[in-house]
Amino acid sequence: MVTLSRNHNLIEISLIPNRSATWRQTKWLVAFLGFVCLSIALAWTFLGAYLVLPFAGLEVGLLWLLAHHVCSHTYSKQKLLIDEDSIEVQWGRNRLERRWRFVREACLFRINKARHSLSPDSIFLDDGYQRIAIGERLNKADNQELIALLQRLDLPCRLGGQHKIRSLDVFD
C-alpha cells in the first residue's frame, strides 16, 4: 500500500507491503497443518515406521520458522519524508529501526525495469555515496503506483532499461 500525506512543507510517503494473513491467522494455519502432519506421523509410528515421527516434527518446526519469517516481513514499513532540503528514508517493523538521510539536490530515484513481466521494477534512491532500495517488498501494482507518484511529485527519476522477457499470454 502506498499512501501520501502532506504537512506544511513535508511530504510523507508510506510504503506497506500487502498482508494476506495476520500473525494470529498464520499461527492457526501452522497449528492445523502441524496437527495433520503429526497425526499422520503418529499413525505410521503405530504401524512400525517410527522414523517418520522425528522428520514430521522437523517438518512442522521448519514450517513454523518459515511462516514466522515471512509473516514478520509483512509487518515492515518504509517511509519517505521529503522536504525542501532533504529526503529521509525510515524503515522498521514495529518501530523505527533504520534511518538514512539524503541531500535532496544530490539524489535521484533510479528505476530499473524488471527483466520479467511478472516482476516489479526495482527502485533505488542514490546520491553517489549511498544507495538504498525503495519499496522492495511492494507488489507490482503498488510498485507502479509508487513510480507514478514519484514522477507526479517532480522528483528526479532515471529509468534504466533492461531487456524484458515476456511471460506466457495466460498470465498477462
N, C-alpha and C positions, 0 to 999 in steps of 0.2 A: 504494500500500500504506500502510495506517495501522497503526502499532504503538504500544503503550502500555507504558511501564516506570515503575516506582516505586522510588525510592531515598530512604529515610527520609522527609523532608518534601517531596521534589522529585518532581514528575510530569513525565515526558518523553514527548511525543507526536511521533513521526517521521512525516513525510509524504514518500513517494517515488512519483513517477509510474510507471505501468506502462511497461515497456520490452520491446517485442516483438522487438527485434534489438540485439545489441551493436554497437559501432563497427566491429569486425572483420567481422561479418556484413554490415553496411551497405556497407563498402568493397568486399567481394566482389560484392555486388549491383550497385553502381555500376560496377565494373570489367566485369562481364558485360554490362550494358546499354550501356556505352560501347563495348565491343568490337563488339557487334551494330550499334550506330548507325554507328560509324566504318567497319565493313566494308561496310555498305550505301552509305555516302557514297563510299568508295573505288571501289565498283563503278560508281556513277553518274559519278564523276570519269573513269574509264577510258572511259566511253561518251560523254564530251564535256561533261557537265554539271559543270564544275569549280567553279561557285559553291556547290555543295551542301556541299563539304568544310569551308569555314570555318564555315558555320552548324551543321554537325554537331559541330564542335569546341566552338562556343559552347554548344550544347545539352548536351554532356557536362560541360562546365565548370559550367554552371548547375545541372545535376543534382547534381554533387558538392558544390557550395556549399550548396544547399538540404538535401541529405541530411546534411551535416555540421552545419548549423544545427539541424535537427530532432533529430538524434541527441544533440547536446550538451545540449539542453534536457531530455532524458530522464534525464540524469545529475544533475539538480539535486535538492536535498534541502532540506526545510524542517523545522525543529524548533521545538516549543513547549515551553519549560521553565517550569513553573508551580510556584511555591512559595507560602508564606503571604502574602507581601507584594507579589510582582511576577509578571508574565508576560513572559518574554523570547522573542522570535522570532529565530531564526537561519536564514540562508539561504546556500547555496553550492552550487557544482557539485562540485568535487573537494576543496574545503576551505571553511572559513568565510569568506564574502565580505562579508556584511552582518549587522548585529545591531540590533535595536530592543528597548527595554525600556519596559514599561508598568507603572504602578502598578495593582495588581490591583483595589483598591476602586473606582477611577475608570473602569475599562474594561468593555466588554461586546462580545459577538460579535453582529454584525448579519448575519442570514441573509436574503438576498434570493432569493425563489423565482424560478426560471428562467421565461422567457416561453414557452419551448417544452418539450414533454415529453421531448425527447431531450437537452436541455442540462442540465448540472449546476447546482445552486444556487450562488450566489456567497456567500462568507463573508468578512467583514471584521472585524478587531479594531480597535476605536475607543475612544479615551479623551477625545474632544472636541478634542484638539490635533493628534493624528496618527491616520491611518487606514491600515491595511495589509491587503492581500488575503491570505487564508489558504487554502492548498490549491488555488490557481488552476490547477495542472497535473494535478490528480487527475481520474480519470474519474467518471462519475455514481455508480457503486456505492461507490467509495471516499469520494466526497464525502458521500453519505448516511451511511456508516459514521462519518465524522468528526463530522457533526452529531449523530448519536445518542450518540457518545462525549462530546462537549461537554455535552450535556444530562444524561447519566448522571453526569458529574463535578460537576453542580450549578454550572456556570459560567453567569454571566448571559448569556442569549441573547435576542435580539429578532428576531422574524420579520417581514420586510417582504413584504407581499402585492403581487403583480403578477398581471395577468390572464394566464391560461395559454392558449396556443394549442395545441390537441391535434394530435398527428401522425395520420397515417393508421393505421387499425387494424392494418395489416400489420406495422408496426414496434413496436407495443406489446406 
